[in-house]
Amino acid sequence: MIILKSPSEIAAMRVAGSILAAILEELRAMIRPGVSLFEIDKRAEQKTQYYKAIPAFKGYNGFPASICASVNEEVVHGIPGNRVLKSGDIIGLDFGVVFNNFYADSAITVPVGQVSPEVDRLIQVTEKALYLGIHQAKPGNRLYDISGAIQQYVESNGFSVVRDFVGHGIGRKMHESPQIPNFVGNDYNPVLKTGMALAIEPMVNIGTYEVDVDTVDNWTVRTADQKYSAHFEHTVAVTETEPEILTLLRPELLPEV
């Protein structure tokens, strides 16, 4: 069942999203050669506590960290540890917070130092695909208007969209209905309605869309061909007019600390 949010619930998610955006911008500024994933994760947790929020991922189904930090061929769900970033890497930072019982979820992919032109284009195409998908999140459209916009743009640029992991509804839980694939798939294609809150998140690979899950940590997802992958995400509300991105920084909404 898809849960429609009231204006007051959307307002609460807007505050959670602003907290998340503020922290992600601080994490983005940390990205440089020589920084460890552990340092980034530690900062994320400290800043979440600073805003009196809760890291949404830590402990979720046993996940051991506050952020998902996925480097190079890692698609999603990378566990931050002692790995140190080097020039030419890219890192996907997927992060969520809970504030006043509402979730927000967002992701960015950041180059480390100098990356190749192909990898730079991967990042740019993935981010634009996100916004093309968001543009379709309007009442009266269908779910696959979002999916199709993402898939068409990504594939027209010679990249592939991951099939095994998708976006999702969000609200009082991290994962709600509906699932939001980045490709046009089966017959489940509901009409979008005002009050829906959606975490739209294209995961885009340079090579094959096929992925493998690490058999040791049971979390880290990697491309099957070991080629680079990028990931961007926003939490979005379907409104009566244009879609609203809830995971944008609005300093006036940040709680006093």
C-alpha positions as CSV (number, residue, x, y, z in Angstrom):
1,M,0.0,0.0,0.0
2,I,1.3,3.4,-1.0
3,I,1.0,5.9,2.0
4,L,0.1,9.4,1.0
5,K,1.6,12.1,3.3
6,S,-0.2,15.1,4.6
7,P,1.2,18.6,4.2
8,S,2.3,18.6,7.8
9,E,4.1,15.3,7.2
10,I,5.8,16.6,4.1
11,A,6.9,19.6,6.2
12,A,8.5,17.3,8.7
13,M,10.3,15.4,6.0
14,R,11.5,18.7,4.6
15,V,13.3,19.4,7.9
16,A,14.8,15.9,7.9
17,G,15.9,16.4,4.4
18,S,17.5,19.8,5.1
19,I,19.6,18.2,8.0
20,L,20.7,15.5,5.6
21,A,21.6,17.9,2.9
22,A,23.7,20.0,5.3
23,I,25.6,16.9,6.4
24,L,26.2,15.6,2.9
25,E,27.6,18.9,1.8
26,E,30.1,18.7,4.7
27,L,31.0,15.2,3.7
28,R,31.5,16.2,0.1
29,A,34.0,18.9,1.2
30,M,36.0,16.2,3.0
31,I,36.6,14.2,-0.2
32,R,40.2,14.3,-1.3
33,P,43.2,11.9,-1.7
34,G,44.4,10.6,1.7
35,V,41.0,10.6,3.5
36,S,39.8,7.3,4.9
37,L,36.2,6.1,4.7
38,F,36.2,5.7,8.4
39,E,36.9,9.4,8.9
40,I,33.9,10.3,6.6
41,D,31.6,7.9,8.5
42,K,32.7,9.3,11.8
43,R,32.0,12.9,10.7
44,A,28.6,11.9,9.4
45,E,27.6,10.4,12.8
46,Q,29.0,13.3,14.7
47,K,27.1,15.9,12.6
48,T,23.9,13.8,12.8
49,Q,24.1,13.9,16.6
50,Y,24.8,17.6,16.4
51,Y,21.5,18.2,14.8
52,K,19.8,15.8,17.3
53,A,18.9,13.4,14.5
54,I,19.5,9.7,14.1
55,P,21.7,8.0,11.4
56,A,19.1,6.0,9.5
57,F,21.4,3.3,8.2
58,K,23.3,2.3,11.3
59,G,21.8,-0.9,12.6
60,Y,19.3,-1.1,9.8
61,N,19.1,-4.8,9.1
62,G,22.4,-5.1,10.8
63,F,24.3,-2.5,8.7
64,P,27.4,-1.5,10.8
65,A,27.9,2.1,9.8
66,S,26.2,5.5,9.5
67,I,26.9,5.9,5.7
68,C,27.2,3.7,2.8
69,A,30.5,4.5,1.1
70,S,30.9,2.8,-2.3
71,V,34.2,3.3,-4.2
72,N,34.8,2.8,-7.9
73,E,33.2,-0.5,-9.0
74,E,31.2,-0.6,-5.7
75,V,27.6,0.3,-6.7
76,V,25.9,0.6,-3.3
77,H,26.1,-0.5,0.4
78,G,29.8,-0.2,0.7
79,I,30.9,-0.5,4.4
80,P,33.3,2.3,5.4
81,G,36.5,1.1,6.9
82,N,40.2,1.9,6.8
83,R,40.4,2.3,3.0
84,V,42.1,5.5,2.0
85,L,40.9,7.5,-1.1
86,K,43.4,8.2,-3.9
87,S,43.3,10.4,-6.9
88,G,41.2,8.8,-9.7
89,D,38.8,7.1,-7.4
90,I,35.1,8.0,-7.2
91,I,33.0,7.6,-4.0
92,G,29.3,7.2,-3.7
93,L,28.0,8.6,-0.4
94,D,24.6,7.3,0.4
95,F,23.2,8.6,3.7
96,G,19.9,8.8,5.6
97,V,18.7,10.5,8.8
98,V,15.6,10.2,11.0
99,F,14.3,13.4,12.6
100,N,11.0,13.6,14.5
101,N,10.1,10.1,13.3
102,F,10.5,10.9,9.6
103,Y,13.2,9.6,7.2
104,A,15.2,11.4,4.5
105,D,17.5,9.6,2.1
106,S,20.0,11.0,-0.4
107,A,23.2,10.1,-2.3
108,I,25.9,11.8,-4.2
109,T,28.9,10.5,-6.2
110,V,32.1,12.6,-5.8
111,P,35.4,12.4,-7.8
112,V,38.6,12.1,-5.9
113,G,41.3,14.3,-7.4
114,Q,41.6,13.9,-11.2
115,V,39.4,11.2,-12.8
116,S,39.2,10.1,-16.5
117,P,36.9,11.8,-19.0
118,E,34.8,8.6,-19.2
119,V,34.3,8.5,-15.4
120,D,33.6,12.2,-15.2
121,R,30.9,11.7,-17.9
122,L,29.5,8.8,-15.9
123,I,29.0,11.0,-12.9
124,Q,27.4,13.8,-15.0
125,V,25.0,11.5,-16.8
126,T,23.9,9.8,-13.6
127,E,23.2,13.1,-11.9
128,K,21.2,14.4,-14.9
129,A,19.3,11.2,-15.1
130,L,18.2,11.7,-11.5
131,Y,16.8,15.1,-12.3
132,L,15.1,13.9,-15.5
133,G,13.4,11.2,-13.3
134,I,12.4,13.8,-10.7
135,H,10.8,16.0,-13.4
136,Q,8.3,13.2,-14.1
137,A,7.2,12.9,-10.5
138,K,3.9,14.7,-11.1
139,P,0.3,13.8,-10.2
140,G,-1.3,12.0,-13.1
141,N,1.9,10.6,-14.4
142,R,2.8,7.0,-13.8
143,L,5.7,5.4,-12.0
144,Y,7.3,4.3,-15.3
145,D,7.4,7.9,-16.5
146,I,10.1,8.3,-13.9
147,S,11.8,4.9,-14.7
148,G,11.6,5.5,-18.5
149,A,13.1,8.9,-18.4
150,I,16.1,7.6,-16.4
151,Q,16.6,4.5,-18.5
152,Q,16.3,6.3,-21.8
153,Y,18.8,9.0,-20.9
154,V,21.4,6.6,-19.4
155,E,21.2,4.1,-22.2
156,S,21.3,6.8,-24.9
157,N,24.7,7.8,-23.4
158,G,26.1,4.3,-23.6
159,F,25.8,3.4,-19.9
160,S,23.6,0.9,-18.1
161,V,21.1,1.1,-15.2
162,V,21.3,-1.4,-12.4
163,R,18.3,-3.8,-12.3
164,D,18.8,-5.6,-9.0
165,F,18.5,-2.5,-6.8
166,V,15.8,0.3,-7.1
167,G,14.4,3.3,-5.4
168,H,11.5,3.3,-3.0
169,G,8.8,5.1,-1.2
170,I,9.8,6.7,2.1
171,G,8.2,8.4,5.1
172,R,7.9,7.0,8.6
173,K,9.9,4.0,7.4
174,M,13.0,4.0,5.3
175,H,11.5,1.7,2.7
176,E,7.8,2.0,1.8
177,S,5.8,1.2,-1.3
178,P,6.3,1.7,-4.2
179,Q,9.6,0.3,-5.5
180,I,11.0,2.7,-8.1
181,P,13.1,0.9,-10.7
182,N,15.4,2.9,-13.0
183,F,14.1,0.9,-16.0
184,V,10.7,0.0,-17.4
185,G,9.9,-3.5,-16.1
186,N,6.8,-5.4,-15.1
187,D,3.2,-4.4,-15.0
188,Y,3.2,-2.6,-11.7
189,N,2.9,1.0,-12.9
190,P,0.7,3.0,-10.4
191,V,-0.5,6.5,-11.0
192,L,1.4,9.1,-9.1
193,K,-0.6,11.1,-6.6
194,T,-0.1,14.2,-4.5
195,G,1.3,13.3,-1.2
196,M,3.6,10.5,-2.4
197,A,7.2,10.7,-1.1
198,L,9.7,8.9,-3.2
199,A,13.4,8.2,-3.0
200,I,14.5,8.3,-6.6
201,E,18.0,6.9,-7.1
202,P,19.6,5.9,-10.4
203,M,22.6,3.6,-10.1
204,V,24.5,3.7,-13.4
205,N,27.4,1.5,-14.6
206,I,29.9,2.1,-17.3
207,G,29.7,-1.6,-18.4
208,T,27.1,-4.3,-17.7
209,Y,24.1,-3.7,-15.5
210,E,24.8,-7.0,-13.7
211,V,26.1,-6.8,-10.1
212,D,27.4,-9.1,-7.4
213,V,26.9,-8.9,-3.6
214,D,30.0,-9.5,-1.5
215,T,29.9,-13.0,-0.1
216,V,32.0,-12.0,3.0
217,D,30.3,-8.9,4.3
218,N,26.9,-9.7,2.6
219,W,26.4,-5.9,1.9
220,T,28.8,-4.4,-0.7
221,V,27.4,-4.5,-4.2
222,R,29.9,-4.4,-7.1
223,T,29.6,-4.4,-10.8
224,A,30.1,-7.8,-12.3
225,D,32.7,-6.6,-14.7
226,Q,34.5,-4.4,-12.1
227,K,33.9,-1.2,-14.1
228,Y,33.0,2.0,-12.3
229,S,29.5,2.8,-11.1
230,A,27.8,6.1,-9.9
231,H,24.8,6.8,-7.7
232,F,22.7,9.9,-7.0
233,E,19.5,10.1,-5.0
234,H,17.0,12.6,-3.7
235,T,13.9,12.3,-1.5
236,V,11.0,13.9,-3.5
237,A,7.4,14.8,-2.7
238,V,4.7,14.7,-5.4
239,T,2.8,17.9,-5.1
240,E,-0.2,19.4,-6.9
241,T,2.1,21.1,-9.3
242,E,5.9,20.5,-9.6
243,P,7.8,17.8,-7.7
244,E,9.6,19.1,-4.6
245,I,13.0,17.9,-3.7
246,L,13.0,17.5,0.1
247,T,16.7,16.7,0.5
248,L,17.9,20.3,-0.3
249,L,19.7,22.5,2.1
250,R,17.3,25.0,3.6
251,P,19.3,26.8,6.4
252,E,16.2,28.3,7.9
253,L,14.8,24.8,8.6
254,L,17.8,23.5,10.4
255,P,17.1,23.0,14.1
256,E,18.7,25.2,16.7
257,V,21.6,23.5,18.4
